[in-house]
Amino acid sequence: MTLLLTHTACLDHVTPPGHPERPDRLRAVAEVLADERFKPLTRGEAPEGSLDSVMLCHGEHYVGELRHIAPQSGMIYIDGDTSMSPGTWEAVMRGVGGAVTATDAVMAGTHQNAFVAVRPPGHHAEVSKPMGFCFFDNAAIAARHAQLKYGIGRAAIVDFDVHHGNGTQDIFWHDPTVMYCSTHQMPLFPGTGASGERGEHDTIVNAPLASEDGSAKFRAAFENLILPQLQKFSPELIIISAGFDAHYRDPLASINLKADDFGWVTRKLMDVADNSASGRVVSVLEGGYDLQGLKESVAAHVTALMGA
């Protein structure tokens, strides 16, 4: 059984007019998952996460500063891409709470896997720096929570967002117990993710793709590099940073994947999880900025999860 966690408070994080990371993204996800074929999903609300959970991955000073500057009215700009509105803090904390609660459900065995449909995304948030629409790294927090609460020895985060998850890489660069794997377009924001970036313990696996590489090269990157490394690492939990902006319709990039590719990679990751993690998979929404492409991709991804 697949668990779906989301919360309407994630719509209250308002971005400037024309910004790609907008509330309509979550409305599009909700619309497609309201379809009859997704009726078997167990649905729940993402609770607010705790500051203790956040500080598993982010510095106490940084967390306190971000909370302090969160506006009561109007909008503040942290950088050219990243802003906060009065609804941002709760939306961000619902993302943390959703990721942690989904991890609890999967680790407890009440659900085989979970999809956490929240915004803003998280994988660009470094230990002490927000950027690229992101404030706290939900996927990283979920991995640390699983280690702390359930004694997980090896967790893996697999990121197929079209942008490299520099935040996740930053958080786990020195950590032999968490493997971070990423396909992403290069050159592209944020500029990290070269194949030579492997971490202190060879647990960072970057498979950069070029513009227009398409489905065949994306699948080859998984088949030839990421999946063998994952199988060798033998994770006890797989967390997916599920960004869908590599879809051919997306305005921010041009790898040109199709919705079927996201279904395919999800099934491949589930196979790895079946072998070493008792099937445990937690997926957290990252990017995806064309609404139709996002709908198609989320549908393919969640359909695969439901096939467990």
N, C-alpha and C positions, 0 to 999 in steps of 0.2 A: 504493500500500500504506500502511495506517495503522499506526502504532506505538503500543502501549499500554505505559506505564511505571507501575509501582506498587511498593510494598514493604510487607512485613508489619510492619516497624518502625513504620510509620505507625499501626498499631493500638495501639502501646504508649504513645502520648500519651493519658493517662487524665485525664478531666475529672470534676468533682463529680457525684454522683448527680442524675439529672434534667436534666443540662446537655444542650442540643440538639446541641452539636458533640461527638459521641460516637463511639467506635470502630465501632459498628454501622453508621454511615454508609458506611464503606469496605467492610464486609462485604456490605452491600446492593449496592454497585457491583460488587464481585467476583462476586456471585451472578448478577446479570443479565448480565454480560459473559461468564459461563461458558456461556451458551446457545449452541447449535449455530450459530446465525446469525452469531455473532461469531468463529467458528473461523478465518477468514482473517486476523484481527489478528496482527501480529507482537508478541509479548509479551516484555518485559524487566523487569529490576529497576532501580528508581531508585537510583543510587549516592549516597553522601553527597557533598554539594556542598562547595566550598571556602570558607573565610572571605574569600578574595580576591573570589570571585563575589558574596558577600553585600555586601561593601563597595563594589561598583559602585553600590549604591543606598542603603546605610545607613551611618551614621557609625561610625567605628572605636571610639569610646568606648562608644557604645550597644551595639555587637556584643559588645565585651569584657565589659560589665556584665551583659548577658543570659546570656552563657556562664558568668560567675562565679556568678550567683545560681541557675542551673539546679540543682534539688535532687538529691541522691543517694538520698533517701528522703522519704516524705511528699509534701505538695503545698504550693506557695506561690501566693498570689494577687497578681497584678499590679494588677488592678482587679476590679470586680464581675463581669465577664464572662470574664476572661482569667486562666488559671492554668497552672502548670507542674508536671508530675510527673517522676519519674526518666526516663521514656521520651520526654519532650517534645523535648529537644535533638536527639536523633538523628532523630526524626520530622520536625522542622523542616528539618534539614540534608538529609534525603532529598528533601523537597519542592524545595529549591533545586537539588540534584543532578539530580532528575528533569526540572525545567524546562530546565536548561542542556543536559542530554544530549539531550532531545527537540529542542531548537533546533539542536544540532549535527547530528543525524540529518536534519532537514528541510533545513538549509542545505547539507549535503553532497549532498543529493539521493538518499540511500539510502531515504528515506521521503517521500511526498508531504505527509503531515501526521501529527500525533501528539496523543494524549490522555494527560495526566499525572494519574493518579488517586491523589492524596495528600491528607493532612490533617495538621495544621490548615490552614485557608485562609490567604490572605496579603494580600488587597487593602486591608485597613484599616491595615496596618502603615506608619506614616509613616517619614520618614528616621531619626528618633531616638525613636520611640515605638511600643510595642506596644499594641494595643487590639482590641476586637471579635473575640476568639478568635485574632487574627493576630499573628505575630512578625516574619517577613520576607516581603517582597512578591515571590513567585515569578514572577509575570508581568512585573513591572518588571525584575527581575534578568535574565530571559530576553531582554528587549528590549535592555538594555544589553550583555549578552554578545554578542548578534548584531552590534551596532554595533562593539564593540571587536575581535572576532575576525574578522568577515567584512566589515567596512567598510560595513555597511548604512547608507544615508543617511537613510532614512525608515522607521520602524517604527510600527505602530499597535496599540494595545491596546483591545479592545472588550469591555466588561463588561456582561453582562446579569443579573448577580446582583441580587436585589431591593433590596439595600442599596448605597448609593453607595460606590465605592472611593476614599475620602478619601486613603488612603495613596498609591495610584497617582497621583492628582491632585497630591498634595503633592510627590512625587518629580519629576514632569515639568512642574510649573507654569511654569517659566522656560525650557523646552527646546523649540526650534522643530523638532527632529528626531523627536520622538515625539508622535503624536496619541493622546489618551485620549478614548474615547467611552463613555458610560454611559446605560443606562436603569435606573431605580430608582424605588422608591416614596417619595413625599414627602407629608406629613411622616413621617419614620421615622429610626431610627438610621442613620448618625451625625449627621444634621442638615445635612450638606453636599450639594452637587450641584444648586444652583439653576441655572436656564438661563443666568443672567447670569455665572456663573463660567466664564470662557473662557480663562484663562491669559494669560501675557504676550505670546504670539505667536498667539493665536486658535486654538490647537491642542487646547483642551479643549472637548469637545462633550457637554453634559449635556442629557438629555431626561427630566426628571422626570415620573412618572406618579402619578395619584391612586389611592387605594384603590378597588377594584372596576372599574378602567379596562378590564381584560380584554384579550383577544387583538387586537381590532380596533385599539385605540389603541396597543398595543405595536407592532404591525406598522406602523402609520402613523408612529410615531416613527422607526422605522428607514427606511421608504421616503421620508419627507419631509425628514428632518434628518440622520440619521447616515450612511446610505449615500451620499447626494450629497457630504457632507463628506469621507468616506473616499475616494471616487472622485477627488475634486479633489486630495486630498493624495497619492494614488498610492503607497501604502506598498509597500515591498519585502518585508515580512514582516508577517503579521497574527497577533497573540497574543490568544487569547480567555480572559478571566476568566470561566470557565463556572460560574456559580452557578445553582442550580435551585430557589431558594427563592421565586421568583415563581409557582411551581406552585400551583394552587388548593387543594391539600391541605396546603400548608405552614403550620405553626403560628405563624410569626414575621411574616407579612405577608399582604396581601390583594389583590394585583393580579389574581390568579385566572387565570393562564395555564394552558394545557394542554400536554401533552408535545409535540404537533404543532408548537406555536409554537417550541420549541427546535430541532426539526428544520428548520423553515422558516428561522429566522434563521441557522442554521449554513450552510445552502445559499447564502443570500444573501451571507454573508461569504466563502464559498469562491468565489463568482462574482467578487467584488472581487479576491480573491487571484489568481484565474486571469488577470485583466486586467493586474495590475501587479506581482505577486509570484511569478510562475511557480507559482502554486498553493500557496505555502508558508503553512501554518497550524499553529500550536502552541496547543493548548487545555489549560488548567490548571484543575482542579477548585477551586471556591470553596465557596459555601454549598449548601444543600438539606437540610432537616431532617426532613421526613416521608419515611420509608424507602420507601414505595410510590411516592410522587411522585418521589423521587430515582431509583428504578429506571426508571420509565417515561421520565423526562426524559433520563437518561444514555443509555438505549437509543436514543431518537430522535436525540440529538446524535451519538453514535458511528456509528449507521447512516448518517447524512448524511455524516460524514467518510469513511466507507468507500466512499461512492459517487463519490469523486474520479475 
